[in-house]
Amino acid sequence: MSVTEPVFRVEDLSVGYTRSDGQDNVVVWKTTFSLTGGTILGLAGESGCGKSTTALAAIGYRAPGSRIMSGTARLGGLDLLTLPASKLRSIWGSRVAYVAQNATTALNPAIPVGRQLGQPLTRHLHLRGNELREREIELLDSVGIPGPAGALDRYPHQFSGGQQQRIAIAIALSCRPEVLILDEPTTGLDVTTQARISALLRSLVEETGAATLYVSHDLSLLSTVANRLAVM
């Protein structure tokens, strides 16, 4: 495959929400973009313009009350917008990964981070025992969590906000996805931590070759991490 050939291509994506009178409120109209391996496309726009709706709809997720009205989202030979939920669940977490805005709510507070990190590795890669633990340690080390072996047994509240976001990134990258969706992953972090997380993401994308969409309202931030920029 040519390095410039898109890994993931979305064309003419339109999304609407059904009103009580049965009509659709169209919130995203005919959006087209493509992602190439090892690069970041920044998706910018003011709050409420449909950035996150676009990102989630593109990978086949349908928010309650929403409807994908038109478009295609091609990953290899698959159009994600035509797949049933059962097939999408086998793709989410393996070939396509998502990092939410707030790791505090994305991570389960009642489960040690090692178990949360192991869930996609067990489900999609069928890792067990020592092989699983070694991969978990490797992932936490790759995102800069100190003492990764001991960190596996700790709970999310025992980490700082920046460390929680690093753990969420490690979970997303655990199965070496082809496509990575970052939905404002540094919102709520202090400026210094935000810069460190953004630099980490940039290096991990280059290292793993993931085709990445980075959603943010912060143009100055995107200018430091994105290879290309799209504005809604």
C-alpha positions in Angstrom: 0.0 0.0 0.0 1.2 3.5 -0.8 2.0 5.6 2.2 -0.4 8.2 0.8 -3.3 5.9 0.3 -6.0 6.4 2.9 -6.5 3.7 5.5 -9.9 5.1 6.3 -12.1 7.2 4.1 -15.4 8.8 5.0 -17.6 10.3 2.2 -20.8 12.3 2.3 -21.6 11.5 5.9 -24.8 13.0 7.1 -26.3 12.5 10.6 -29.6 13.6 12.0 -31.6 13.4 15.2 -35.3 12.5 15.0 -37.6 15.1 16.6 -40.9 14.3 18.4 -42.8 15.2 15.2 -40.9 12.5 13.3 -38.8 14.9 11.3 -35.0 14.9 11.3 -32.8 17.7 12.6 -29.7 17.4 10.4 -26.6 18.1 12.5 -23.8 16.9 10.1 -24.2 17.3 6.4 -22.2 15.6 3.6 -18.9 15.4 5.5 -15.9 13.9 3.7 -12.4 13.2 5.0 -9.7 10.6 4.9 -7.0 9.3 7.3 -3.6 8.0 6.3 -1.3 5.8 8.3 1.0 7.4 10.8 -0.5 10.8 10.4 -3.0 13.0 12.3 -6.0 14.8 10.8 -7.1 17.6 13.1 -10.9 18.2 13.1 -11.6 21.7 14.5 -14.7 23.7 15.1 -16.6 25.6 17.7 -18.5 23.8 20.5 -21.7 22.2 19.2 -20.8 22.2 15.5 -20.8 18.3 15.3 -17.2 17.3 15.6 -17.7 14.5 18.1 -20.9 13.4 16.3 -19.0 13.2 13.1 -16.1 11.2 14.7 -18.4 8.7 16.4 -20.8 8.3 13.4 -17.9 7.6 11.1 -17.0 4.5 13.1 -20.5 3.3 13.1 -21.6 4.4 16.5 -25.2 5.7 16.7 -26.1 7.9 19.6 -29.6 7.5 21.1 -32.1 9.2 18.8 -29.6 9.7 16.0 -29.7 8.3 12.4 -27.0 8.1 9.8 -28.8 9.5 6.8 -26.2 9.0 4.1 -22.5 8.3 3.5 -19.9 5.6 3.6 -17.0 5.0 6.0 -14.6 2.5 4.4 -11.9 0.6 6.3 -10.3 -1.7 3.8 -13.1 -3.5 2.0 -15.6 -2.8 4.8 -18.2 0.0 5.0 -18.6 0.5 8.7 -21.9 2.3 8.2 -23.5 -0.9 6.8 -22.3 -3.3 9.5 -24.5 -4.8 12.2 -23.7 -4.1 15.9 -22.3 -7.6 16.4 -19.7 -7.0 13.6 -18.8 -3.5 14.8 -18.1 -4.9 18.3 -15.4 -7.1 16.8 -13.9 -4.1 15.0 -14.1 -1.6 17.9 -11.1 -2.0 20.1 -9.2 -4.1 17.6 -9.0 -2.3 14.2 -10.6 0.9 15.4 -10.0 2.5 18.8 -11.4 5.6 20.5 -10.1 7.8 23.3 -12.8 9.8 25.1 -12.5 13.3 26.4 -12.6 12.4 30.1 -10.6 9.4 31.2 -12.1 9.8 34.7 -15.5 8.6 33.4 -14.0 6.4 30.6 -12.2 4.2 33.1 -14.2 2.0 35.4 -13.4 3.1 39.0 -14.2 -0.3 40.5 -11.7 -2.3 38.4 -7.9 -2.3 38.6 -6.3 -0.7 35.5 -4.6 -4.0 34.6 -7.9 -5.8 34.2 -9.2 -2.9 32.1 -6.1 -3.0 29.9 -6.4 -6.7 29.6 -10.0 -6.8 28.4 -9.3 -5.9 24.7 -6.1 -8.0 24.7 -8.1 -11.0 25.9 -11.1 -10.5 23.7 -9.4 -9.5 20.4 -5.9 -11.0 20.7 -6.7 -14.0 23.0 -3.7 -13.3 25.2 -3.5 -15.1 28.5 -1.2 -15.6 31.5 2.4 -14.3 31.3 2.0 -13.1 27.7 -1.0 -11.0 28.7 0.8 -9.5 31.7 4.0 -8.7 29.7 1.9 -6.9 27.1 0.1 -4.9 29.8 3.4 -3.8 31.3 4.8 -2.9 27.9 1.8 -0.7 27.1 1.9 1.2 30.4 5.6 1.7 30.0 5.1 3.0 26.5 2.8 5.8 27.7 5.1 6.8 30.6 3.4 5.3 33.6 6.1 4.9 36.3 6.5 1.4 37.9 4.2 -0.2 35.3 4.2 -3.7 36.8 2.9 -2.4 40.2 0.5 0.0 38.5 -1.5 -2.9 37.1 -3.0 -3.6 40.5 -4.0 0.0 41.2 -7.4 1.6 40.7 -8.0 4.7 38.4 -8.5 7.1 41.4 -4.9 6.3 42.5 -3.5 8.0 39.4 -3.5 11.7 38.5 -5.7 13.0 35.7 -2.8 13.0 33.2 -1.9 9.5 34.2 -5.5 8.3 33.8 -5.5 9.8 30.2 -2.3 7.9 29.5 -3.9 4.7 30.7 -6.9 5.3 28.4 -4.5 5.9 25.5 -2.7 2.6 26.4 -6.0 0.7 26.3 -6.9 2.3 22.9 -3.6 1.3 21.4 -3.4 -2.2 23.0 -4.5 -4.1 19.9 -2.5 -1.9 17.5 -5.5 -0.4 15.8 -5.4 0.8 12.2 -7.6 3.8 13.0 -7.5 5.9 16.2 -10.1 8.5 17.1 -9.1 11.1 19.7 -12.1 13.0 21.0 -10.6 16.1 22.7 -8.3 13.8 24.8 -6.6 16.7 26.7 -9.7 18.7 27.7 -9.7 19.4 31.4 -6.0 18.9 31.9 -3.6 21.7 32.9 -1.6 23.3 30.1 1.7 21.5 31.0 0.0 18.1 31.1 -1.9 18.8 28.0 1.3 19.6 26.1 2.9 16.3 27.4 0.0 14.2 26.4 -0.2 15.8 23.0 3.5 15.2 22.4 3.0 11.6 23.6 0.2 11.1 21.1 2.2 12.5 18.3 5.1 10.1 18.9 2.8 7.1 19.4 0.9 7.7 16.2 4.2 7.9 14.3 5.5 4.8 16.0 2.4 2.6 15.6 1.3 3.9 12.2 -2.3 4.5 13.3 -4.4 6.6 11.0 -5.6 9.2 13.5 -8.4 11.8 13.8 -7.9 14.3 16.5 -11.0 16.3 17.5 -10.5 19.6 19.2 -11.8 23.2 19.4 -8.3 24.4 20.1 -6.6 25.4 16.8 -3.3 26.3 18.5 -3.1 22.8 20.0 -3.9 21.1 16.7 -1.2 23.2 15.0 1.4 21.4 17.2 0.2 17.8 16.6 -1.8 17.5 13.3 -0.3 16.9 9.9 -3.5 18.2 8.2 -6.5 20.3 9.4 -10.2 20.2 8.6 -12.5 22.8 10.0 -16.3 22.5 10.5 
